[in-house]
Amino acid sequence: MSAIALYARKTAQFDSRVANAIAVLKQAADEHAGQVVQATSLGAEDMVLTDLIARHKIAIALGTLETGKLHAETSALIPRIEERYALKVEVYRPEAEAVIHFVKNHGEKAMYESIDLRKGCCAIRKLEPLSRMLSQRTAWVTGLRREQSNNRGDVPFSEPDDKGRIKFNPLADWTWNDVWHYIAANDVPYNPLHDQFMPSIGCEPCTRAIAVGEDFRAGRWWWEDEKAKECGLHVHGAMDDAQEAAVSMIGDRK
């Protein structure tokens, strides 16, 4: 069964939530003209945001992280976005030498060995490239929703990040049904892996399908304790000692 058939439902106040999301996006573009980017993970929520940005001609750049470990289905969305919306997607990749060094020292499956190694991998493949994406920006847009996990239950529509930039979360109050109703109603491109019971899709080694009744993000880093299930992209004071070391190692070689 497709994700649309499984999840798409028009809920009460859906139209007002769409209108509010558009207003938040326009606010971001107006208050941070030329200095705001949608940091898209290419997941369902972010595809909705990209569609809203394109449909309403809102001046927000698009950027994504190509970690080198994405599913082929995820990477394939980048040219689909560019063709569908005639918008350029900025692609940020990890520093090649840092990846080679990490894999040489810890192996291709290091993320399964310890939380520190998994977070070190995230730092190299995600946090450092994200820092480059945001380096000349004063704001960014994400697809965070309160419903996604307990850790995200109080996500506001906008908030300062730990670098003083403003992070806008236009879909903060959307439900999973809202996301898929919008996708269905507007024929938004989406990752076909969502049709294989993967509601939250990250890097290939760190994502699996979920079973009926499992939490929305149960398929992410499923071998870890629930409290550890963040890569650091959306956590204040995101980098712990292991991640700081991984990123500083990159800077030392430049």
C-alpha positions in Angstrom: 0.0 0.0 0.0 1.3 3.5 -0.9 2.1 6.0 1.8 -0.6 8.3 0.2 -3.3 5.6 0.6 -2.1 4.7 4.1 -1.7 8.2 5.5 -3.4 11.0 3.4 -6.3 12.4 5.3 -7.7 15.9 5.4 -7.9 16.9 9.0 -9.7 19.7 10.7 -8.1 23.1 10.2 -5.8 21.8 7.5 -6.3 24.8 5.3 -5.4 27.2 8.1 -2.2 25.2 8.9 -1.2 25.5 5.2 -1.9 29.2 5.3 0.2 29.6 8.4 3.1 27.6 6.9 3.1 29.9 3.9 3.1 32.9 6.2 6.0 31.6 8.2 8.0 31.0 4.9 7.2 34.5 3.7 8.3 35.9 7.1 11.6 34.0 6.8 12.1 35.4 3.2 11.2 38.9 4.2 13.2 39.1 7.4 16.3 37.4 6.0 16.3 38.4 2.3 18.9 36.6 0.4 20.2 34.9 3.6 17.8 32.1 4.2 18.0 28.5 3.0 15.7 25.5 3.3 17.9 22.7 4.6 16.0 19.8 3.0 16.5 16.2 4.0 14.4 15.3 0.9 11.9 13.6 3.3 8.1 14.0 2.9 7.9 17.1 5.1 10.7 18.9 3.2 9.2 18.0 -0.1 6.0 19.8 1.1 8.1 22.8 2.0 9.9 22.9 -1.3 6.6 22.7 -3.1 5.2 25.6 -1.0 8.3 27.7 -1.7 8.1 27.0 -5.4 4.4 27.3 -5.8 4.2 30.7 -4.0 7.5 32.0 -5.5 9.0 32.6 -2.0 12.7 33.7 -2.2 14.2 30.9 -0.2 17.2 29.0 -1.4 17.2 25.2 -1.4 20.1 23.2 0.1 20.7 19.5 0.9 23.4 17.2 2.4 24.6 14.4 0.2 26.3 12.4 2.9 27.7 9.7 0.6 25.5 7.2 2.4 22.1 8.1 1.2 19.7 5.6 -0.5 19.8 5.9 -4.3 16.1 6.8 -4.1 16.8 9.8 -1.9 19.6 11.1 -4.1 17.4 10.8 -7.1 15.0 13.4 -5.7 17.6 16.2 -6.3 17.3 16.2 -10.1 13.5 15.6 -9.8 13.2 18.8 -7.7 15.3 20.8 -10.2 13.3 19.6 -13.2 9.9 19.9 -11.5 10.3 23.3 -10.0 13.1 24.9 -12.1 15.0 25.7 -8.9 18.6 24.9 -8.2 19.4 22.7 -5.2 22.7 23.5 -3.5 24.4 20.1 -2.6 26.9 19.9 0.2 29.1 16.9 0.6 31.4 15.8 3.4 35.1 16.5 3.1 36.5 13.5 1.2 39.7 13.2 3.3 37.7 13.2 6.5 35.5 10.4 5.3 38.5 8.4 4.1 40.3 8.9 7.5 37.2 8.0 9.5 36.5 4.8 7.5 40.2 3.8 7.5 40.3 4.1 11.3 36.9 2.8 12.2 35.5 0.8 9.3 32.4 1.2 7.1 30.2 -0.1 10.0 31.5 2.1 12.7 28.1 3.6 13.4 27.0 0.2 14.9 30.0 0.0 17.3 29.2 2.8 19.7 27.1 6.0 20.0 30.4 8.0 19.9 31.4 6.6 16.6 27.9 7.0 15.2 27.9 10.6 16.2 31.4 11.1 14.8 30.1 9.8 11.5 27.2 12.2 11.7 29.5 15.0 12.5 31.7 14.4 9.4 28.9 13.6 7.0 26.2 16.0 8.2 27.2 18.6 10.8 30.3 19.9 9.0 28.6 20.2 5.6 25.6 21.8 7.2 28.0 24.4 8.8 29.1 25.3 5.3 25.5 25.5 4.0 24.7 28.0 6.8 28.0 29.9 7.0 26.7 32.9 5.1 23.1 32.6 6.1 21.2 34.3 9.0 18.2 31.8 8.9 17.2 28.4 7.8 14.0 26.5 7.2 13.4 22.9 8.4 10.6 20.3 8.2 10.5 19.6 12.0 7.1 18.8 13.4 6.0 18.4 17.0 4.5 15.0 16.2 7.7 13.4 15.0 9.0 12.4 18.4 8.9 13.2 22.1 12.2 15.1 21.7 10.4 17.4 19.2 7.1 17.8 21.1 7.6 21.5 21.8 9.0 22.7 18.4 8.1 26.4 17.8 7.5 28.0 14.5 10.8 29.9 14.8 13.7 29.8 17.3 17.3 30.9 17.5 19.8 28.1 16.9 23.0 27.7 18.9 24.8 30.0 16.4 22.3 32.9 16.7 20.6 32.1 13.3 16.9 31.9 13.2 15.5 28.4 12.4 12.0 28.4 11.0 9.8 25.4 11.3 6.7 26.1 9.2 5.2 22.7 9.7 5.6 22.5 13.4 1.8 21.9 14.0 1.2 19.7 11.0 0.2 16.0 11.5 1.5 13.1 9.4 -1.9 13.0 7.8 -1.6 16.7 6.8 1.8 16.0 5.2 0.4 13.2 3.0 -2.8 15.0 2.2 -0.8 17.9 0.9 1.4 15.6 -1.1 -1.6 13.8 -2.6 -3.6 17.0 -3.4 -0.6 18.7 -5.1 1.1 15.8 -6.7 4.3 16.5 -4.8 7.3 14.2 -5.7 8.4 12.0 -2.8 10.8 9.3 -1.9 9.4 5.9 -2.9 10.9 4.4 0.2 8.1 6.0 2.1 5.9 3.4 0.4 8.0 0.7 2.1 7.1 1.8 5.6 10.0 4.2 6.1 8.4 7.4 7.4 11.7 8.8 8.5 14.6 8.3 6.1 18.3 9.1 6.8 21.5 7.4 5.6 21.1 3.9 4.3 23.0 2.1 7.1 20.9 3.9 9.7 17.4 3.5 8.4 15.0 0.6 8.4 11.3 0.0 7.8 9.1 0.2 10.9 6.5 -2.3 12.0 2.8 -1.6 12.7 2.6 0.3 16.0 6.2 1.4 16.2 7.1 5.0 16.8 7.5 7.3 13.8 11.3 7.4 14.2 11.8 3.8 15.3 13.5 3.0 12.1 16.3 5.5 12.7 19.4 4.3 14.7 17.1 1.5 15.9 20.0 -0.2 17.9 20.3 2.9 20.1 18.4 4.2 23.2 15.5 6.4 22.2 17.2 9.5 24.0 20.2 9.2 21.7 18.3 9.3 18.4 19.4 12.7 17.0 22.3 13.3 14.6 22.8 16.8 16.0 21.3 18.9 13.2 18.4 20.0 15.4 19.9 20.0 18.9 21.0 23.1 20.8 24.7 22.7 21.6 24.5 19.9 19.1 28.1 18.6 19.1 29.4 16.6 22.0 33.1 16.0 22.5 33.3 13.2 19.9 31.6 15.3 17.2 33.7 18.4 18.0 36.8 16.3 17.6 35.6 14.9 14.3 34.9 18.4 12.9 38.0 20.0 14.3 40.0 17.2 12.6 38.7 18.4 9.3 39.6 22.0 10.1 43.1 21.0 11.1 43.8 19.5 7.6 42.6 22.5 5.7 
